[in-house]
């Protein structure tokens, strides 16, 4: 595959992800996995799981962090120099954010005129369960043998899930999970 073809394929893939990824980064994970692992096979499920983990620990939205890393990785894995990988990162990050920029520009122009419209209110109420379903799907995708290697992983997961339901600070949960992971593994 030539470099320009790869850049175009990355742009189209992440533009689609950005266009249909309602609900934020976690809701986008199934779309990202479908495009990157299943459709284009730019990386394995194991590599994708690692990218999700890295993207969660770095500041910023998970979709942008994933796009940046995947753009770099896809280009360099094809044998191109790392400088071209940086361009791939920029293309993916721009592509995943472009649909939001376009949609928000258009929506802002009309929203204040239509905010009390019953059709709009109905459409927004229909999207809420779909977003919850996409986030649940993202959680199920991450339940793999790569993440849950033994019973201790399930115990950590259960404790963190229960604590998050009780509204414990997520940053504290991430920090404690990391410390426990370092100690146990």
C-alpha positions in Angstrom: 0.0 0.0 0.0 1.3 3.4 -0.9 1.7 6.1 1.7 -1.0 8.4 0.2 -3.4 5.5 0.0 -2.8 4.7 3.6 -3.3 8.3 4.7 -6.6 8.4 2.8 -7.7 5.1 4.3 -6.8 6.4 7.8 -8.7 9.6 7.2 -11.8 7.9 5.9 -11.8 5.3 8.7 -11.5 7.9 11.4 -13.9 10.3 9.8 -16.5 7.6 9.9 -15.7 6.9 13.5 -16.1 10.5 14.3 -19.3 10.8 12.3 -21.1 7.9 13.9 -19.4 7.9 17.4 -22.2 9.5 19.5 -21.8 9.3 23.2 -18.1 10.0 23.6 -14.9 8.0 23.4 -16.0 4.9 25.1 -19.0 4.7 22.8 -16.6 5.0 19.9 -14.5 2.0 20.9 -16.6 -0.6 19.1 -16.4 1.5 16.0 -12.7 2.0 16.3 -12.2 -1.8 16.8 -14.3 -2.6 13.8 -12.4 -0.3 11.5 -8.9 -0.8 12.8 -8.9 -4.5 13.8 -11.7 -6.1 11.7 -11.9 -4.1 8.5 -8.4 -2.9 7.8 -6.5 -5.2 10.0 -3.9 -2.5 10.9 -3.4 -4.2 14.3 -4.4 -7.2 16.4 -7.0 -7.3 19.2 -4.2 -7.5 21.7 -2.6 -4.3 20.3 -6.0 -2.6 20.3 -6.5 -3.5 23.9 -3.1 -2.0 24.7 -4.0 1.1 22.9 -7.2 1.5 24.9 -5.2 1.1 28.1 -2.6 3.6 27.1 -5.3 6.0 25.9 -7.1 5.8 29.2 -3.9 6.7 31.1 -3.0 9.7 29.0 -4.7 13.1 29.3 -7.5 13.8 26.9 -10.4 12.0 25.2 -9.9 8.3 24.6 -11.0 8.6 21.0 -8.4 11.3 20.2 -5.6 9.5 22.1 -6.5 6.2 20.3 -6.6 8.0 16.9 -3.2 9.5 17.5 -1.6 6.3 18.5 -3.2 4.2 15.8 -2.3 6.7 13.0 1.3 6.5 14.0 1.3 2.8 14.5 -0.5 1.9 11.3 2.0 4.0 9.2 5.1 2.7 10.9 4.0 -0.9 10.9 3.7 -0.6 7.1 7.4 0.1 7.0 7.4 3.9 6.6 9.7 6.1 8.7 8.5 7.5 12.0 8.2 11.0 10.6 5.4 9.7 8.3 3.9 8.1 11.3 3.6 11.6 13.0 1.7 12.8 9.9 -0.6 9.7 10.2 -1.3 10.6 13.8 -2.2 14.1 12.8 -4.5 12.9 10.0 -6.3 10.4 12.3 -6.7 13.0 15.1 -8.0 15.6 12.6 -10.3 13.1 10.9 -12.0 11.9 14.1 -12.6 15.5 15.3 -13.7 16.9 11.9 -17.3 15.5 12.0 -17.9 17.0 15.4 -16.6 20.4 14.3 -18.9 20.4 11.2 -21.9 19.1 13.1 -21.5 21.5 16.0 -21.1 24.4 13.7 -24.3 23.5 11.9 -26.3 22.5 15.1 -25.3 25.7 16.9 -26.7 27.8 14.0 -30.2 26.1 14.4 -30.3 24.8 18.0 -31.4 28.0 19.8 -34.3 28.4 17.3 -35.4 24.8 17.7 -34.5 23.9 21.3 -38.2 23.7 22.4 -39.3 21.7 19.3 -41.0 18.5 20.4 -39.5 16.6 17.4 -36.0 17.5 18.5 -36.7 16.6 22.1 -38.0 13.2 21.0 -34.9 12.6 18.9 -32.6 13.4 21.8 -34.5 11.1 24.1 -34.2 8.2 21.6 -30.4 8.7 21.4 -29.9 8.3 25.2 -30.5 4.5 25.3 -28.4 4.0 22.2 -25.5 5.8 23.8 -25.8 3.6 26.9 -25.8 0.5 24.7 -22.7 1.6 22.9 -20.8 2.3 26.1 -21.9 -1.1 27.4 -20.7 -2.7 24.2 -17.3 -1.0 24.7 -17.1 -2.5 28.2 -17.9 -6.0 26.9 -15.3 -5.7 24.1 -12.6 -5.1 26.8 -13.5 -8.2 28.7 -11.0 -10.4 27.0 -8.3 -12.9 28.1 -5.8 -10.2 27.5 -7.3 -8.0 30.2 -8.7 -10.7 32.6 -5.8 -13.1 33.0 -6.8 -14.7 36.3 -9.3 -14.5 39.2 -7.4 -11.5 40.7 -8.2 -9.4 37.6 -11.9 -10.2 38.1 -11.7 -9.2 41.8 -10.1 -5.9 40.9 -12.8 -5.3 38.3 -15.6 -6.1 40.7 -14.2 -3.9 43.4 -13.7 -1.0 41.0 -17.1 -1.4 39.5 -18.8 -1.4 42.9 -16.8 1.6 44.0 -17.6 3.5 40.9 -21.3 2.8 41.4 -20.9 4.3 44.9 -19.4 7.4 43.2 -15.8 7.0 44.4 -13.5 9.4 42.6 -12.4 7.8 39.3 -8.9 9.2 39.5 -8.5 7.5 42.8 -9.8 4.2 41.4 -7.4 4.4 38.5 -4.4 5.2 40.8 -5.3 2.4 43.3 -5.9 -0.1 40.4 -2.5 0.7 39.0 -0.8 0.3 42.4 -2.6 -3.0 43.0 -1.7 -4.2 39.5 2.0 -3.4 40.1 1.9 -5.2 43.4 0.1 -8.3 42.1 1.7 -8.6 38.7 
